[in-house]
Amino acid sequence: MNTLDLNELLAHNSYPGRGIVLGRSADNTKAIIAYFIMGRSANSRNRVFVETPDGIRTQAFDPAKLEDPSLIIYAPVRRFGDCTIVTNGDQTDTIRAGLAAGESFAQALRTRTFEPDGPNYTPRISGLVKGDGSYALSILKSDRGDPVCCCRYFFKYDAPRAGEGRFLHTYEGDGDPLPSFEGEPRPVALPWATPEACAGALWESLNGENKVSLFVRYIDLESGESQSVIRNLTA
């Protein structure tokens, strides 16, 4: 598959749901992480990203309007040692606990399944970026909408190309029920030199009626220092 234009992918999909982008900067000096959330319901849209000591978490913008926090309030990004975990749910904590216990990324995720939100059965998507810039992605999804079977897919990228990443998201597009992502994570170009430029381009490309929040982090592969940007529609 050819390297794709991430802006075009986002601009032509009104509802990719939640998405993870992992990759390497064009100058080959930084690991890149991007994570976004979208929402169709008032409950899903009533969220913002806020910083925490080791990453970010979602938070209700208006606590009085929060209906069901079970699948929308979680820590999407957390650090563990020189690794950064990014997911679309509370499996972030599962992965972190697994790594602390000496388990691998895949071993930790084998204890989890897709979200219990039938008939959508939203896939759980997860990523792990190591200190050397190598990374892994995973998607746990129902078998074509049948919740009897959980399909588990894991992808490892040991030597990422400069200026390129992989894009994994929850839904192929809008629908009722929402159709789960199909195939391998998409190879996408990452031409932006700074997290601000990356965040600006992605935020502009996300559907204006459905986008909620975006997080971008660039991690220096030599020093381990990072720079992050958050965009919230409601602020």
Summary of the structure (lengths in Angstrom):
residues: 235
radius of gyration: 16.3
end to end distance: 38.4
largest distance: 46.5
contacts: 780
relative contact order: 0.24
helix: 17%
strand: 40%
